[in-house]
Every structure is written in C-alpha cells, then in structure tokens.
C-alpha cells in the first residue's frame, strides 16, 4: 500500500479538507513571528513581507474559529515587544487586519489564488499604512517609497503560502483509493 504525496497545487473546490489542528495554527503563527524577527539588512530587509500579517490573514480567512481579532491583537503585542517598537502599533494593525479579513472572508474565498493575491495586497498595504500612521503620529519621520514593497511581496507569496498551509488538511490518498 503506497502512500501518495499530494501535489503542490491548491485544493479543488470540491475537495473535502480535514479540519485544521489548533497546534498547527499556533505553530505557523509562532514561525511567522520568528521570521519577522530575523535580523536582516539591505534588500532582504526592504523586501521582507510581514509574515505574521500574512499568517493572521490566512488563518482568519481559512479558519476563523481558530484565529480572530483577539489572537491577532495578542500576536501584535508579541510583535511589538519583539521588535521593540511603540507598544500597540502592530496590535492595532493586526486586529484591524483580522477584522477586515473576517469581513471580506467569503468574498476572498470565491476567487482563485492569483486573484486573492490582489485583495491580499490591498489588505497588507492597509495594515502597513496603519503601522505607519501610528509611527508618524508618534513623531517618526516618513519612510522612503519602498515602505509598501513588502505588501506586494506578501501578495506574491500568497498563492504558494496558501498551498503550503493547506497540505496538512488534505486527505491522504493511497494508490488503492485512486
């Protein structure tokens, strides 16, 4: 009995996915937080997407029972502490992002992944704009025009990230069930 590894492609709309495990959601959020806190410089820092915002957005759309505004707020506070920035700026931005994701959830799910990416770019840019607004109100200078580049990179990462995070939910198929 050979086990077949699922293809690296999005789930078919007719495919029944297994329920997501809570530990997997928590692990992906912690991994995204760790990726955000990696010390980078140069172009890598300029283009690094907000992995935590991407993960929060994905789970708010795909598993709203596991991740919502409260979890987004707590992860934002953890990001503020880890990044040593103004306390609450990421928490506010992530909470608003989670609310927007829950509000637009059904609309986003209707589209294929490449069209979802365009909507994700808008949501990520809005999240970055909220962080920027809090920073500017706090007295920080305006950043360069590349400040919103990570939102575009995050949108480009949306399709492979969606497929990757769906893999544990896909049913295992054996050669006998094909």
Buried (B, 14 or more C-beta within 10 A) or exposed (E): EEEEEBEEEBBEEEEEEEEBEEEBBBEBBBEBBEBBBEEEEEEEEBBBBBBBBBBBBBBBBBBEEBBBBEBBBBBBBBBBEBEEBBEBBBBBBBBBBBBBBBEBEEEBEEEEBEEBBEBBBEBBBBBBBBBBEBBEEEEEEEEEEEBBBBBBBBBBBBBEBBBEBBEEBBEEEEEEEE
